Amino acid sequence: MQTRGKNCYLCQRNLKEIDWKNVSLLKRFLSPSGKIRPRKKTHLCAKHQRKVALAVKKAREMAFLPYKM
């Protein structure tokens, strides 16, 4: 059985911190309706999925991202 290596988008690019002001990165993990996409769709590891969810919620609160698109 072969291993596929790192599948996480953020692990591959060695991004340790996810900035809530980086809207272009956060939009990558949102559906067209503005919902946070699940791990199976985003291919993020659990640690980064939690960080992305917190960053999206903070960006929504600070009006960088809309709640609904």
C-alpha distance (Angstrom), angle and dihedral (degrees) to the residues before:
residue distance angle dihedral
M1 . . .
Q2 3.80 . .
T3 3.76 125.1 .
R4 3.75 116.5 -130.4
G5 3.80 96.7 -148.5
K6 3.77 124.1 -135.4
N7 3.77 113.3 -11.1
C8 3.78 97.2 175.1
Y9 3.81 111.4 108.2
L10 3.80 92.5 -146.0
C11 3.83 95.3 44.4
Q12 3.81 90.7 52.6
R13 3.81 90.7 54.7
N14 3.83 93.9 42.4
L15 3.80 92.7 -122.9
K16 3.80 106.7 164.7
E17 3.80 99.6 174.5
I18 3.79 126.8 40.6
D19 3.77 111.4 -149.3
W20 3.81 114.8 -145.2
K21 3.82 88.9 -147.8
N22 3.82 91.9 61.9
V23 3.80 95.7 92.3
S24 3.81 95.9 170.1
L25 3.82 91.0 59.2
L26 3.81 93.5 44.7
K27 3.82 93.7 49.4
R28 3.80 87.5 61.2
F29 3.81 88.6 68.3
L30 3.82 97.1 46.4
S31 3.78 127.7 88.8
P32 3.83 119.1 -125.8
S33 3.79 88.5 -98.0
G34 3.82 91.2 55.0
K35 3.80 100.0 -104.8
I36 3.80 121.9 136.1
R37 3.80 106.9 -103.5
P38 3.84 118.5 -126.2
R39 3.80 124.6 -108.2
K40 3.79 93.3 -103.9
K41 3.80 89.8 60.9
T42 3.82 99.2 38.6
H43 3.84 95.7 40.8
L44 3.80 91.8 -139.9
C45 3.78 125.5 148.6
A46 3.81 116.7 -112.1
K47 3.80 94.1 -103.1
H48 3.80 93.9 53.0
Q49 3.81 93.4 41.9
R50 3.81 89.2 58.4
K51 3.81 91.7 47.5
V52 3.82 92.2 48.1
A53 3.81 91.1 49.6
L54 3.82 91.5 52.0
A55 3.82 91.7 46.1
V56 3.82 92.0 50.1
K57 3.80 91.6 49.2
K58 3.79 91.7 49.4
A59 3.83 91.9 46.6
R60 3.81 89.2 51.8
E61 3.79 90.9 50.3
M62 3.81 91.3 50.3
A63 3.86 90.6 47.1
F64 3.82 96.3 -114.2
L65 3.81 89.8 119.1
P66 3.80 127.7 31.3
Y67 3.79 121.1 -122.2
K68 3.80 89.6 -131.4
M69 3.76 127.7 22.0
